[in-house]
Amino acid sequence: MTEPSGETAPEAPEDVEPTAEEGEEAGAPQEPEAAETAREAETADAPAEEPGTPAETAAEEPEPADGARAAQDGAAASGEGAAAPELSDAQAELAAQRELRAKIEARKAEKAGPPAAGAKLSGTAADLLAAVRAVEGGAASGSTFFEAAEPAPRRTAPEAAPAVTVRPPVPAQAAAPAPGTTAAVREVLAKGGAPEALAGPVAAALGEGAAQALLDDPWQLLAVSGVRPEQADGFARALLGADCGPDDPRRTVALTAWLLERAALQGHTALEIGTVRAGLAGHAVPDPESAVEEAVSAGAVLVFQEEETPHDQGTEEAAAAEAPDEEGAEPVEAAGPTAPVLLGLDRYALAEESLADGLARLVRTATPDTWEGSELERAAGSHGLVLHTGGEASRAEPVALAGAGRERGLRTLVAVHADSGRRLLGPAGADAVTVAALLSGAAGPGRDEDGAFALDLLVVLDAPQLDVETAAMLVESLPDGCRLVLSGDPEVLGAPGAGRVFADVLAARVCPRIASRLPDPGPLGELVSGIGVGELNQVEAPGKEIVIVPVRDAGEAVHRTVQLVADSVPRAIGVPSEQTQVVTVGHGGSAGTRALNAALKQRLNPGPGRFGGFDPGDRVAYAPVPGRTVTGTVLSADAEGLRLRCGDAELLVPKERVERELRHGWALTAHQAAGARWPAVVAVLPGDAAGGLSRAWVYTAFGRAERHLSVVHGVDQALARAVAEGVAPERTTRLRPLLEALLAVPEE
């Protein structure tokens, strides 16, 4: 493997300073960090810190706060408005997320409301508190206290629903807080020494009574993305003085929920109770055990312990039967429950339970049929849920299944994670849609009067990128009898959002699993396939499909990356800069996305950043909702905000959301890049990123390249170790045991 011919090594550019906020005064809140937002889910790309450990993740420096002002300057310069754009995938997903929130709130309203913290407990709250104590002692299973009601019978698919594409008008944005509410919040923030910039997010998060809510409970400030506990503590001290302390029930309840929200950014839908207690202890809570009980009794978190599946019970009974009897030995008491006690937030608990129920419904309502054809086709004909695994080349198999389904007269659809996934399907991609567009109604079939899709067969590619909330919405929208095929590569990084849906369903073994035998072609396919089994092979690349560029430090890594994108790859490989994507380990650091994007902008599209830090022609990564990144290009700015082109669609980012939801996109993290591919990829591995490498990260980053991969290599032997030994941290979820309880058959 060699470098592209003709490449030189001119002097390195000036080093880009890393961003950090270490040493920031904890007594008063500062601007919320971009890295703390769910939009970036940066913790999923960095080395996973165990949620709840005493050490806090170092905060990142906030992005420039002049986004709205710069957008207004751009509007004054242009003096032109524009018509409302056609609905885009990113905007449409906002409506889908609001729909999910409405469903969750409706379900919560059906349950008895918990008493206020500190009140005498009775009813549901008393049961919740008893659950914590009972399940830990083995006296009962936590699921006893949280049995879901039997789901109502689902509707069947309409016999003759029209196969039409529904394109509703652009969904209305969430209503902005009333000016009076924001002004009142601003006054309270000023009393507590918090920046005025938090007024809008606080008002949006806490609603009309936000100001009074903050006065009553200053730790509600933690409901705003990016606010850290030490900042909320400083705010509370400024408002309450001596009336607050580290064991204040309001503080412990808010901290417990905050720890679980932070864990969700790392992919967990729940945490073991001991981990939560350790996290509370790390934030100076004197009695973490009582604090957890307080949070449970207040209804802020739920407690779970899944029952053993029949398979697990049979294994334990067999082990007990094989144990030799010893004369005179004292009888051994039955072992207590082995499943861990988990704490979770209701939004993820409801999503996992809804998803498990929905998948079980599809399995039970499908009418078995005999389909001739491939192994995948035969399995899909006989079952309502089928899993398909394989690399990039294997995508042809589920696409062929969809074509065969149409030939059988079935209403069939293929859904992908990103728009670029449609391009990879060739001619078949014209009929494919993104999952986001399908859920929002921006594309795909119509729905019946009950909201079910007019589908008989849905094939979902890139299934590992499904987070639990998106998957629950998707399955809830499928009619009884519809067949669902989930296809994807189990070796790639998981969803940026909470949950590990594809991995959990695979592990549950409740449906057929078809493994593709199609190998990925060429040197890139050989390299990535080897990484998947833990081997970093030397691969012959006569066409310069793979190039290794060694570097000594992060500054040289930034310089060589810019050189590759702007000059070497276009000249030696023939792939233009706009079709080359840089992938790196994280957002921060000397060679993270921030430093790389700054250097790439200076070389490829220099400008003053007049429009919220952006100029026309800038490549951007737009994240309107957590876990969903859309890449595009800045077109212009006007009084309403920035206008982007993302794929074939144009969309508007309102000026008040530019700073929060938009960043430059020449360089992405592997999580942001998952589910998409580019003709050329430059993977950046600076020396300070060695701790963030895992086999899944390397597999995902290297696998984004279609024709050419350049590896800017500064981690020495850490790369080979990561491939051989670097297993990504497991996510704590509940979907697998829920599915096993619903569908698993006892082994004889």
QUIJO-V579555 format. One record per backbone hydrogen bond with DSSP energy under -0.5 kcal/mol. CO is the residue of the C=O (numbers start at 0). NH is the residue of the N-H. If there is no record, write none. Layout:
co:CO nh:NH
co:CO nh:NH
This chain:
co:3 nh:6
co:14 nh:16
co:20 nh:23
co:24 nh:27
co:25 nh:233
co:32 nh:35
co:33 nh:36
co:34 nh:41
co:36 nh:39
co:36 nh:40
co:37 nh:626
co:38 nh:626
co:40 nh:43
co:41 nh:44
co:41 nh:45
co:49 nh:52
co:58 nh:20
co:65 nh:69
co:66 nh:70
co:67 nh:71
co:68 nh:72
co:69 nh:73
co:70 nh:74
co:71 nh:75
co:72 nh:76
co:73 nh:77
co:74 nh:78
co:87 nh:91
co:88 nh:92
co:89 nh:93
co:90 nh:93
co:90 nh:94
co:91 nh:95
co:92 nh:96
co:93 nh:97
co:94 nh:98
co:95 nh:99
co:96 nh:100
co:97 nh:101
co:98 nh:102
co:99 nh:103
co:100 nh:104
co:101 nh:105
co:102 nh:106
co:103 nh:107
co:104 nh:108
co:105 nh:109
co:106 nh:109
co:107 nh:110
co:115 nh:118
co:121 nh:124
co:121 nh:125
co:122 nh:126
co:123 nh:127
co:124 nh:128
co:125 nh:129
co:126 nh:130
co:127 nh:131
co:128 nh:132
co:129 nh:133
co:130 nh:134
co:131 nh:135
co:132 nh:136
co:133 nh:137
co:133 nh:138
co:133 nh:139
co:140 nh:143
co:141 nh:144
co:142 nh:145
co:143 nh:146
co:154 nh:479
co:157 nh:160
co:161 nh:163
co:161 nh:445
co:163 nh:165
co:164 nh:166
co:177 nh:181
co:178 nh:182
co:179 nh:183
co:180 nh:184
co:181 nh:185
co:182 nh:186
co:183 nh:187
co:184 nh:188
co:185 nh:189
co:186 nh:190
co:187 nh:191
co:188 nh:193
co:189 nh:192
co:194 nh:197
co:195 nh:198
co:196 nh:200
co:197 nh:201
co:198 nh:202
co:199 nh:203
co:200 nh:204
co:201 nh:205
co:202 nh:206
co:206 nh:209
co:208 nh:212
co:209 nh:213
co:210 nh:214
co:211 nh:215
co:212 nh:216
co:216 nh:219
co:217 nh:220
co:218 nh:221
co:219 nh:222
co:220 nh:223
co:223 nh:226
co:225 nh:32
co:227 nh:230
co:227 nh:231
co:228 nh:232
co:229 nh:233
co:230 nh:234
co:231 nh:235
co:232 nh:236
co:233 nh:237
co:234 nh:238
co:235 nh:239
co:236 nh:240
co:239 nh:242
co:240 nh:243
co:244 nh:247
co:247 nh:250
co:247 nh:251
co:248 nh:252
co:249 nh:253
co:250 nh:254
co:251 nh:255
co:252 nh:256
co:253 nh:257
co:254 nh:258
co:255 nh:259
co:256 nh:260
co:257 nh:261
co:258 nh:262
co:259 nh:263
co:260 nh:264
co:261 nh:264
co:261 nh:265
co:262 nh:265
co:262 nh:267
co:263 nh:266
co:266 nh:498
co:270 nh:342
co:271 nh:274
co:271 nh:275
co:272 nh:276
co:273 nh:277
co:274 nh:278
co:275 nh:279
co:276 nh:280
co:277 nh:281
co:278 nh:282
co:279 nh:282
co:279 nh:284
co:280 nh:283
co:283 nh:285
co:286 nh:290
co:287 nh:291
co:288 nh:292
co:289 nh:293
co:290 nh:294
co:291 nh:295
co:292 nh:296
co:293 nh:297
co:294 nh:299
co:294 nh:300
co:295 nh:298
co:301 nh:343
co:303 nh:341
co:304 nh:142
co:308 nh:312
co:309 nh:313
co:310 nh:314
co:311 nh:315
co:312 nh:316
co:313 nh:317
co:314 nh:318
co:315 nh:319
co:316 nh:320
co:317 nh:321
co:318 nh:322
co:319 nh:322
co:325 nh:328
co:330 nh:332
co:339 nh:341
co:340 nh:272
co:341 nh:303
co:342 nh:270
co:343 nh:301
co:344 nh:347
co:344 nh:348
co:345 nh:349
co:346 nh:350
co:347 nh:351
co:348 nh:352
co:349 nh:353
co:350 nh:354
co:351 nh:355
co:352 nh:356
co:353 nh:357
co:354 nh:358
co:355 nh:359
co:356 nh:360
co:357 nh:361
co:358 nh:362
co:359 nh:363
co:360 nh:364
co:361 nh:365
co:365 nh:367
co:368 nh:370
co:373 nh:377
co:374 nh:378
co:375 nh:379
co:376 nh:380
co:377 nh:381
co:378 nh:382
co:380 nh:368
co:383 nh:483
co:384 nh:511
co:385 nh:485
co:386 nh:513
co:387 nh:487
co:388 nh:515
co:390 nh:393
co:391 nh:394
co:392 nh:395
co:393 nh:396
co:393 nh:397
co:394 nh:398
co:395 nh:399
co:396 nh:400
co:397 nh:401
co:398 nh:402
co:399 nh:403
co:400 nh:404
co:401 nh:405
co:402 nh:406
co:403 nh:407
co:404 nh:409
co:405 nh:408
co:409 nh:411
co:410 nh:455
co:410 nh:456
co:412 nh:458
co:413 nh:432
co:414 nh:460
co:415 nh:434
co:417 nh:420
co:417 nh:421
co:418 nh:421
co:418 nh:422
co:419 nh:423
co:420 nh:424
co:421 nh:424
co:422 nh:425
co:424 nh:427
co:425 nh:428
co:426 nh:429
co:427 nh:430
co:428 nh:431
co:432 nh:415
co:433 nh:437
co:434 nh:438
co:435 nh:439
co:436 nh:440
co:436 nh:441
co:436 nh:442
co:443 nh:165
co:445 nh:453
co:447 nh:450
co:451 nh:447
co:452 nh:454
co:455 nh:482
co:456 nh:412
co:457 nh:459
co:457 nh:484
co:458 nh:414
co:458 nh:460
co:459 nh:486
co:461 nh:464
co:462 nh:465
co:463 nh:494
co:464 nh:466
co:465 nh:500
co:466 nh:470
co:467 nh:471
co:468 nh:472
co:469 nh:473
co:470 nh:474
co:471 nh:475
co:472 nh:476
co:473 nh:476
co:474 nh:477
co:476 nh:452
co:478 nh:481
co:479 nh:156
co:482 nh:457
co:483 nh:385
co:483 nh:485
co:484 nh:459
co:484 nh:486
co:485 nh:387
co:486 nh:462
co:487 nh:389
co:487 nh:489
co:488 nh:491
co:497 nh:467
co:499 nh:503
co:500 nh:504
co:501 nh:505
co:502 nh:506
co:503 nh:507
co:504 nh:508
co:504 nh:509
co:505 nh:508
co:511 nh:386
co:512 nh:514
co:513 nh:388
co:513 nh:515
co:516 nh:518
co:520 nh:524
co:521 nh:525
co:522 nh:526
co:523 nh:527
co:524 nh:528
co:525 nh:529
co:526 nh:530
co:527 nh:531
co:528 nh:532
co:529 nh:532
co:529 nh:534
co:530 nh:533
co:534 nh:536
co:536 nh:538
co:540 nh:543
co:544 nh:708
co:546 nh:548
co:546 nh:710
co:547 nh:549
co:548 nh:712
co:552 nh:556
co:553 nh:557
co:554 nh:558
co:555 nh:559
co:556 nh:560
co:557 nh:561
co:558 nh:562
co:559 nh:563
co:560 nh:564
co:561 nh:565
co:562 nh:566
co:562 nh:567
co:563 nh:568
co:563 nh:569
co:566 nh:570
co:567 nh:571
co:567 nh:572
co:568 nh:572
co:568 nh:573
co:568 nh:574
co:573 nh:575
co:575 nh:578
co:576 nh:579
co:578 nh:679
co:580 nh:681
co:581 nh:667
co:582 nh:683
co:583 nh:669
co:585 nh:592
co:586 nh:593
co:588 nh:591
co:591 nh:595
co:592 nh:596
co:593 nh:597
co:594 nh:598
co:595 nh:599
co:596 nh:600
co:597 nh:601
co:598 nh:602
co:599 nh:603
co:600 nh:604
co:608 nh:612
co:609 nh:611
co:610 nh:613
co:613 nh:610
co:614 nh:617
co:617 nh:633
co:618 nh:664
co:619 nh:621
co:619 nh:631
co:620 nh:622
co:620 nh:662
co:621 nh:629
co:624 nh:627
co:627 nh:624
co:629 nh:621
co:631 nh:619
co:632 nh:644
co:633 nh:616
co:635 nh:642
co:637 nh:640
co:639 nh:654
co:640 nh:637
co:641 nh:643
co:641 nh:652
co:642 nh:634
co:642 nh:635
co:643 nh:645
co:643 nh:650
co:644 nh:632
co:644 nh:646
co:645 nh:648
co:648 nh:645
co:650 nh:643
co:651 nh:653
co:652 nh:641
co:653 nh:656
co:653 nh:657
co:654 nh:657
co:654 nh:658
co:656 nh:660
co:657 nh:661
co:660 nh:622
co:662 nh:620
co:665 nh:581
co:667 nh:583
co:668 nh:672
co:669 nh:673
co:672 nh:675
co:674 nh:417
co:677 nh:705
co:678 nh:706
co:678 nh:707
co:679 nh:580
co:680 nh:682
co:680 nh:709
co:681 nh:582
co:681 nh:683
co:682 nh:684
co:682 nh:711
co:684 nh:713
co:685 nh:688
co:686 nh:689
co:688 nh:691
co:689 nh:692
co:693 nh:697
co:694 nh:698
co:695 nh:699
co:696 nh:700
co:697 nh:701
co:698 nh:702
co:700 nh:703
co:701 nh:704
co:703 nh:677
co:707 nh:680
co:708 nh:546
co:709 nh:682
co:709 nh:711
co:710 nh:548
co:710 nh:712
co:711 nh:684
co:711 nh:713
co:712 nh:550
co:714 nh:717
co:715 nh:718
co:716 nh:720
co:717 nh:721
co:718 nh:722
co:719 nh:723
co:720 nh:724
co:720 nh:725
co:721 nh:694
co:721 nh:725
co:724 nh:726
co:725 nh:694
co:725 nh:695
co:730 nh:732
co:731 nh:268
co:731 nh:269
co:733 nh:737
co:734 nh:738
co:735 nh:739
co:736 nh:740
co:737 nh:741
co:738 nh:742
co:738 nh:743
co:739 nh:743
